[in-house]
Amino acid sequence: MQYTFTVERNRQSVTQGTATVCLNNNEIVTFGDTIEMISPGHKIYGEQIGNYASVISDKDFIQAVLCPHDVNQEKFTNKIKKVLEKINEPD
């Protein structure tokens, strides 16, 4: 079985957004995204609306789930375990 982490970005407005980290299409956690005014040539992530876009990469969000700060470690580990159990349930 292959395990795939993805990031789904949602924009509530031009300057506000979230990023949900999923494992095989199962939600692990939703983070607040950092939306900033982008200057020409600046690397962006997700959708650009006007001159505003996320400045945090998918890799950074996934890394935050896999290598969390101590305060979130147990929460994320338990959530990942539940998703893995669901994915690996016999048909």
C-alpha positions in Angstrom: 0.0 0.0 0.0 1.2 3.5 -0.8 0.6 6.4 1.6 0.3 9.8 0.1 0.2 13.1 1.9 -1.5 16.0 0.1 -2.4 19.6 1.0 -5.8 21.1 0.2 -5.8 24.9 0.4 -9.0 26.9 1.1 -9.3 30.6 0.8 -11.9 32.4 2.8 -11.0 35.8 1.4 -8.1 37.5 -0.5 -6.0 37.6 2.6 -7.2 34.6 4.6 -6.8 30.9 4.0 -6.3 27.5 5.5 -4.3 24.4 4.5 -5.6 20.9 5.3 -3.0 18.1 5.3 -4.5 14.8 4.2 -3.2 11.2 4.2 -4.7 9.2 1.3 -7.6 11.8 1.2 -8.3 11.5 4.9 -7.9 14.8 6.9 -5.2 14.9 9.5 -5.2 18.6 10.5 -6.1 22.1 9.2 -3.6 24.9 9.7 -4.0 28.6 9.2 -2.2 29.6 6.0 0.0 32.7 5.7 -1.3 34.9 2.8 0.8 37.8 1.9 1.1 40.4 -0.9 3.4 38.9 -3.5 6.0 40.9 -5.4 6.7 39.9 -9.1 8.9 36.8 -9.3 8.2 35.7 -5.7 7.5 32.0 -5.2 3.8 31.3 -4.4 1.8 28.3 -3.3 -1.8 27.7 -4.0 -4.1 30.1 -5.7 -3.1 33.7 -6.3 -5.9 36.2 -5.9 -4.9 39.7 -7.0 -1.4 40.2 -5.6 -2.0 37.8 -2.7 -0.9 34.2 -2.3 0.4 31.7 0.3 4.0 31.9 1.2 4.1 28.5 2.9 4.9 25.4 0.8 3.0 22.1 0.9 6.3 20.5 2.0 6.3 22.8 5.1 2.7 21.9 6.1 3.4 18.1 5.7 6.7 18.4 7.6 4.7 20.1 10.5 2.5 17.0 10.7 5.3 14.5 10.5 7.7 16.4 12.8 5.4 18.4 15.1 6.5 20.5 18.0 6.1 18.6 21.3 2.7 20.2 22.1 1.1 18.7 18.9 3.1 15.4 18.6 0.6 13.1 20.4 -2.4 14.7 18.7 -1.0 14.3 15.2 0.4 10.8 15.9 -3.0 9.6 17.1 -4.8 11.1 14.1 -2.3 9.5 11.7 -2.8 6.1 13.5 -6.6 6.4 13.1 -6.3 7.1 9.4 -3.9 4.3 8.8 -6.2 1.9 10.7 -9.1 3.1 8.4 -7.0 2.7 5.3 -5.8 -0.8 6.2 -9.2 -2.2 7.3 -9.9 -5.4 5.3 -12.6 -4.9 2.7 
